[in-house]
Amino acid sequence: MIVDQAEKLFVNGVILTQDSRQGNCSQLAVRANRILAIGDDLSAYHDSETETIDLAGSVVVPGFIDSHIHFLWGGETLLTMPIHSVRSKAEFSQIVTEYGKDQTPGSWLKGSGWNEHLFRDKSYPHRSWLDEAAPGHPMILIRHDGHSGIASSAALELAGITGKTPDPEGGVIDKDESGEPTGLLRDSAMGLVMDHIPVDSDADLARYLESSQRYLIERGVTAIGDMIYDMNHFRFLQEMARAGKLKLRVSAYTPIRKWPEMKRLLEAGIYEDEWFQFKGLKGFCDGSLGSHTALMLTPYEDSPGAVGIYDTDWEDVTLIKETIAEADKMGFQTVVHAIGDRANREVLDVFEAVIRKNGMRDRRFRIEHAQHIDPKDQPRFAELGVIASVQPSHCVDDHRYGNKLLGDRCSYAYPFRSLLQLGSLLAFGSDWPVSPSEPVRTIHAAMHRAGWYMDESLDLEASLKAHTHDAAFAAFRDKDLGLLKIGSLADFVILDPAFQHLDTMDDSPENLVQAVYINGQKVRSH
């Protein structure tokens, strides 16, 4: 029998194929950009020109797929003000001062990542912090969840925000006891300021792309779901794909309110290949837990008058249903952000209505985050075929303050195991730059949950599947990504053997990624 010869043959490994028909094995053969063979004895595929790589017991998994990130925004945050680790006003001000002194006077300053729950006094930042640290600079620094931002007085002035400015739909302008804005803007209120930030040039976007791709590949991410918020990013990524400058695979989702514009682009013809594909629409129902804007069935424990807010996408539910139904008829997915239990229920209601209208088919609707799901609604995910696109690192973040905000309702926060037992599918992601895109850390978070409601924890097998095969399925990429089988694209990650023992580690280990291969080529190694 004549067989194709392997260009690369990996031996003596622990290869976790994620292919239930194949099972795990010790050898993997690659030819060009595809998996040629997999098994325990691939000597028939070896000749004098085959490169043999001795894995020496290392673990091989399919390339990690991060189902939910913000691709270019993530790259931008790596190049702007690093405020993710601040623990006090003094640290906050010092970073702003250091960053601002090297910038042109009066220029816009940007940054993201602060979290008031990490501050020693748990208080929100105030515009005065920014004014004192970098006088005259307009700036808005985004909270780590992306649903609040603190703006300087110069930025508020440019946006025309005063004590008399009403809250916009889907947003809140925080004001002090005298009625003056504190600088804290929640959800859509951030747009009042951000609309005045100069548009990024293609040169800017190219820098963001370079930094983002480097960051992701170093951590073993080989494919992403990009939740695009700016249609200019969609245009730019198409151009980068056409020019052969994408180094990992992008499944793109564009804003649901931009559907008319997206339809025109589709009619004119968009560029797609194995690196870049348009998958569907991304909508928002509510905000975030930490910002008190996640939409809940009953009020927050620490804010009895607050139940969260609807995002502007959800102001006209009739229009939302019509948009989702039209995109669905054309064969495109819709994925919707829902954090709170009311938001999850209402998104499931809309999905159910569209399914009834358009009939059954393989549509793979998704709820992004799916953090707080009333037990009555949990079975509906499987019944409707809705995928829970979740971020386990958010669970670790929320455990710090979840009980204070929701009390006993935290018993159904991040119900990973319950959803799986009910027959649902989970797709893992990070929401980077909200949380780091570090798949090993994400899997560790799903297994350990910082000790928070451990009856909803997952084992290594389920967690790895959610970050590979099921993440590929969630983006209609399961025919060539997410598992190691003959004919699939040769995207895989080599990990330290310690990966198999994450269940014994209280803290997520670092530096387990030994090498990353995309299209059969090594793109990262120690």
N, C-alpha and C positions, 0 to 999 in steps of 0.2 A: 504493500500500500504506500503510495506517494503522498507525503504531507508537506504543507508549506513549512518553511524553516522560520524559526523565531529570530527576530532581531535582538530581543532581550529575553532572558530566561531568569526568573526569580525563584530561588530555591531555599529550602530550610526555613520557611516562614510559617506564621499562623495567619492564614488568609481567610478572613471573615467575609464571605462572598455576598451575603444578604440575598442569595438565591436559594429558595427553599428546595428547589429540585436538585441542586448541586451539593449543597452543604459546604462545610469548611474543608480546607485542604492545605497543602504545603508548598505548591508550586504554581507559578503563573507565567504564561508566555505571551509576549507582545510582538505584533508585527505592524509596522506603520503606526496608525493612530487607533488601533483596535486590539481588543483582547483576542488572541489567537487560540489559546487553549488554557485549561485550568484543571488541576488534578494533583495527584501525588507522585506520578512518574511521567514526566514530559520529555524523556530522553529522545523520543522519536522526532522531536521538533528542534533538536540541537544539531548544529554542524560547526565547522571550524570558524565561521564568521559570526556565530552567535555570541553576544555578550552575556556572560553569566554573572548574576548578582547574588551573592550569598547573604541572605537576610539574617542569619545567625539568631533565629528565634524571634525576630521582630514581628510585629503585627501589621497586616495589610488590610485596609478597609477601602471601600469606594470613596472617591473624593467627597468631602463633606459638602452638603448643599445647605446654604443658609436661606431659608424660605422667605425671609422678610428683612430686608435692609434698605437703607437709603444710600445708594452707591456713591454718588458724587458729593452729597452732603457729608457723608462719612469721611471722604478724602479731604474735604475742606476743613473739618474739625481737627484733623491732624496737623494742619498748617496755621490754625488761628489760636486764639487765646486758650491756654490749657487750664480750665477752672474746674475740672471734674473732681479734683482731690481736695478742694478747700474745706477747712473745718471751722473757720471763724471769719468774722468781718476783717480782721487784720490780715489774714492770708489772702482773702478775696481782694482787698484793696492793694496789697503788695503786687499781686500778679497783674492786676489791671494797670497799675503804675508802671511796672517794668515793661509790659507790652506796649503801652501807649507812648512811652518816651522815644521809641524808635520810629514812630509813625508820623506822617505829615500832619502838622497842626490842623485841627478841624476835620480830619478825615474820619470816615466810618470805621469803627472797631467792631469785630465780631468774635463770638466765642460761644461755647455751650458745654453743658455737663454738670452745672452746680445742682446740689440737692440739699435743701434746707434741713432735712432730717439728719444730715451728717454734721451740721453746725452744732456747736456746743449748746447754744440756747434755742435751737430749733426754729429761729425766726427767719422770715423771708428777708432777702436783701432789699435795700431801699435805693431809690434813684440817687440819693445824696452820697451813697458809697461810691458810685461811678463818677459823679460830679467832682468829688474831692480827689479821687485817684487820677482822673484824666480830664481835667477841665476843658470844656469847649468841644469835646469829641461826641458826636452822636454815636450811640451804640445801643444794641440790644443783645443781651447775653441770655441764651436759651437754657431753661431748666433741662435736666438730664432726660426727662421723658418727652421733650419736644412740645409740651402742651402749655407751658407758661414761659414768660421771658421778663427780664428786668431791663427797663430802658432808662437811659440817661435823660436829664432835663432837655438837653439839646435835641435829642431824638423826639421827645414828646412835643417840643416846640415845632419841629419840622412837620410833624404829623397833625399839628393843630389840636392836640389833646390837652384839655384843661379840666378844671373841676366841673364844668358844665357839659362836658362831652358825655352823651348817653352811651350805655353799653351797646355794642353792635350785636346783631343776631349771632348766637352761638359763641359769645365771648363775654368777658368781664374785665372792666377797668377798675382795679382796686383803688380805693380812696381812703384817706385817713379821716380822723374825727372831724377835721375842719372842712372836709369835702374836696381836698386837693389830691391829685393822683400820686400814689406812692411810687409809680414806675412799674409796678407789677401788672402785667397784661396776660390774661388767660385765654387760651385757644384763639378764636378768630380775632380777638382784640390785638393780638400780636401783628396781624396783617396791616393794621393802621400805620404802624411804624415800618414794618418790613417792606411795604410798597415803596418806600422812599430810599431804600438801599440801592446803589447803582447796580445795574445788571452785570453779571459776570461775563467777561469776554471769553472767547474760545480758548485763549491762552490760559486764563484762570481755570477753566474746566479741564483743560489738558493736565494742569498741575494736580488738580483734585483726583483725576482719573489715575495718574501715575502713583500718587501716594496711596490711594484706596486699593489698587490692585496689588501693590507690594505688601500692604498690611494684611489683606485677606489671604493671599497665597502663602505667606509665611506661617499662617495659622492652619493651613490645610483646607481652606475653602476653595473649591474649584468651580462652583456654580452658585448663582444667587437668584432670588426673587427681588427685583428692584421696584420698590414702591415709589414711583416717580411723582414728585409734586410740582415740577416745572416742565412744561412741554418743551422748553428749549433743551433740557437735558435729554429728552427723548430724541430730538433731532440730532444732537451732538453724538449720542451713543450709536445711532444708525451710521453716522459718518465714520466713527471710529471702527465699527464692525466692517464697513465697506473697505476701509483702508487697512484692515488686518491688524488693528492695534488693540483689540480686546484680548486679554490673556486668560480670562475665565469666562464662563458661560452665563449669559444674562437673560432671564425671563422678565419681561418688562410689563408693568401695570401702570396705567395712566389715570389721572383724576377723573372720577365719575362725572363731575361737572363739565369736564372738557370733552365729553362724548361727541357733541356736534363737530368739534375741531378734529377729533380722532377719526370720525367717519370720513371727513373730507380727505384726510391723509391716506386712509385705507383705499378710498376710491382712486386717488392719484397713484397709489402703489408705494408701499414701504419696503425697505431693504431688510431681509431676514436671512439668516444662515444658521449653522450649528452653534454660533457664538452669540447671536442676538435674535430674540424672538419676541413678538408682541403677544401677550396672553390674554389681556383683558383689562377690566376697570377696577380701580380701588376707590372705595367710598369710606366715609366716616359716619358713625351714628352718634358717638359721644366723645368725651375727653379722656382724662386719666384719673386714676385713684389718688395719687399724691397731690394733684391739683384740685381735688374735690369736684372734678367735672365729669367723672365717670357717672353714668346715668343708672341710678339705683331704684329698686322698687319701694324702699322705705328710706327715711333720712339717715344721714351719717350720724354716728354715735357722738362725735365731738362737735357737730354742727346741726342741731335738730331741725333747722329750717331749710337745710340743703339736701337735695336729692340728685345733684348733678345737672348737666345741661345737654341739650341736643346740639350736635355739630350742625353747621349750616347746611351740609349735605342732606340732612334729615328733616329740614324745615318743611319740605313739600314731599310727603311720602308717596303721594300719587305719581309725581314726576319721577321719583326714585324707582318705583315699580315699573313704570313705562320704559325708563332707560335700561334697567336690568333686563327686562323682557325683550327689548329690541336687540340688545347686545347678545343675549342668550340665543335668540333665533338665528343670529349670524354666526354662532359657534364660539363666542368668546366667554371667558369666565368673568364672574364678578367676585371680588373679595372685599369684605367690609370690616372695618375696625369696630369692635365692640368690647368694652371693658366691663361695664356694670351689668348686673343681672337683668335690669329692665332693657338695656341696650341689646343684650344677647337674645332676649325673648322677642323683641321687636324685629331684629334682623331675621331671625328664624321665621317669623310671621311673613315677612316680605318674600323671603326665598320660597316659602311654601306656596304663597299666592302665585308666584311666577311659574313654579313647577306645575301647578294645577292648570294655569293658562296655556303653557307651551307643551305640556306632556312630558313623559319620562324620557330621559336620555342621559348619557354620561357627560355631565356638565361640571362636576367638581367645584361647586360653590364652596367658598371658604369664609370662615369668620376669623379675622386676624386678632390675636390676643386671647379671646375667649376666656377671660380671667375669672369672672364670677358668674356662675351659671346655676340658677335655681335648680334643685334636684328634679323638679317637675319638667324642666326643659332639657335636661341632659340626654334623655333617650331620643330626643328629636334630631340630634345630630346624625345618628345612624339611620333613623327612619327616613330622613330627607337626603341622606348622602352628603351632608355638609362636613367638610374637613375642618378640624380645629387647628389653626396655624398658630402655635404657641411659642412663648419665649421663657423657658425655665429660669433664666437669670433674673427675669422680672419678679419671679416668685421669691427668690433670695432677697431682692431689694425690698419687696413689699412686706416681708415678715417683720421688718423693723418697726413698722407703724400700722400694719393692717388691722391688728386687734383693736387699736385705739380708734380707728376710723369705722370699722364694721362690726366689731364685737364677735358674737357667735356666728355671724354669717361667714366668717373666715373658714368655717368647717367645709364650705363648698367653694373655696378659692382654689384656682388652678387644679381642677379635678381630673388630673391626667389618668390615673388608674381607673377611675369610674368610667370615663369616656371610652377607654379601650375595652373594658369589660362589657360595655353596652354595645360594642361593635363599631365604634367610631374609629376614624383614622386621625393620627396626630402628625403634623409636620413641624419640625423644630426650626427655629430661627433665633435671631438675636435682637432685631430692631436696631442694629448698629446705625448711628453712633449712640443711641439711647443706652444700650448695653454693649460691651465689647463683643465683637464677632470672634469668639474663641470656642470652637466646637467641643474641645475636651472639657472646658469649663462649663459649657451648656449642658453636656451630658452628666457631668458631676452634679450640677444643680438639680437636674431631674431626679437623680438618684438619692440625693441627700436633703434637698429643700431647706437647708440650714436648720434641720430638725423640726420644721414647721408642718404640722399635719402630715406626718409620715405615712399615714394610711393611703395617701395619694401618690407616693413615690413610685418610681419605675426601676426596673433592673437594667443592667447594661445592654442586654439583648434588645429590649424594647426601645431604649433610648437611642441606640445606634441606628436601628431601623428607621426611627423618626427623623434622623438627621441625614439619612442616605436614601434608601429605597422609597420611603413614604413621602419624603420631601420632593423627590423626583416625580412621583405620582401626582402630587399636589400641583405641579406645574406642567402636567402632560409631557414630562420628559422621561418617563419610566421605561421607554423602549430602548434608550441608549445610555441612560445615566442611572446612578443610584445603586447599581449592583455590578458584581464582577462575573460576567458570563461570556461565553464565546460570542463575538460580534459586537459587544458593547464598546463604547468609547473608552480608551485606556486612560481614564482619570482615576487616580488612586493615591492614597496617603500611606506612608510607612511610619509606624509609631513604635515607640519604646515598648517592650513587653509589659511594663508596669501598667499600661492602659487596661489590661485585663483585670486589674485589681483595684479599680476606682472605688469599688464598694467598701474597701478597707481604709480609705483615705478621708480623714475629716476635712482637709482642705484640698482644693483643686490643685493638682501638680502643674508645674510649668515645664516647658521645653520637652514635651513628649514627641513632638513632630520631628521625625528624622529626615524625611524627604517627601517631596510632592511631585507627582507626575501628572501632566495634562497632555492629552493627545499622544501619550507614549513617551513624552520628553520630560526629563527632569527639569523642573522649574524652581526647585528650592531644595537645599540640603543643609545639614549642620555647617 
